[in-house]
Amino acid sequence: MTRRGRGRSAAMTGALGIAVVLLVTMSAFFLDSLPIIGAGTKYTAEFTEAAGLKDGNEVRIAGVKVGKVADVRLDGDRVLVDFRTKDAWIGNETTASIQIKTLLGQKYLALDPQGSETLDPRDRIPLSRTVSPYDVIDAFSDAAETLDEIDKNQLADSMRVLTDAFSGTQPEIRASIDGIGRLSETLAKRDQQLQKLFAATKQTTKILADRNAEFEQLISAGGELLAELNSRQQAISQLLTATQAVSQELSGFVADNEEQIGPALLNLESVVGILNNNLANLNKTLELAAPFYGIYANVLGTGRWFDAVIVNLIPPGLPEIPGYREPIRTFGGGN
């Protein structure tokens, strides 16, 4: 192969390598849209409101997760929800609804597959076959706004007039109307407190909704604890059974050796009594033995020998003899 051919082959190989790298990179960005290995078929449903539904929320059929919400966007007077499902049949008459997953406001998209044919992914699920829930926070907000729009004084006057109108009726009815009138006056007097109560309730609900993930982790940890206790149930049962067996064996041992154990306990009791009676003597013995053991430790505690001093081995007070003295001669005649 010529040099020009080898250069052309290397350039072709490099171009193919770059094309493969670009193809793999683009596939990574659009992995969910790929067939077979992707996230599934994409469908779109129309809703009057999002009701807190977000991308990433679950898509369920009969309570079973079959996909996720891909996107939630506004389209004129309606909300479009794009979702993907995998290994699930979606009919051309399928209905969709936004359901509450937790008490703290997390949502999921529920599907009810219906129809005789498969739904074309290009066709939307219309508003006539979708349902949006009423959010808890919106409910409290609307209730607070409605109560705020009520004329409390006019309501109290109306109740008072109604009470006067029924003043000539039977005592039971008059008492009921009087109670309603007093209730209306109480509500009118407590208007500011009621408004504060609803505002605090709205704030509390929002805080709980913000802490939804933490509550889910707490509930999940509790579930894991219960699962672990359930898995350990057999071990705990075996431990209790073994403890009961040991207790029975000890009871049988005591019953079989009652004749020997009884006298042994009596003798032990007598020994303890003697020791208690001579407790003062034992304390005195230990007190007197302390100096002896101290001197004993000083003599023998310096190594593999003992230190001792013999007092008055040489009589004191001998006179000093000056000058030279002859050495003592031995019987052999040597020095």
Beta strands, then each sheet from edge to edge (+ up, - down):
strand 1: 41-47
strand 2: 58-61
strand 3: 64-75
strand 4: 78-85
strand 5: 95-100
strand 6: 107-112
strand 7: 124-125
strand 8: 130-131
sheet 1: 7+ 1+ 4- 3+ 2- 6- 5+ 8+
end
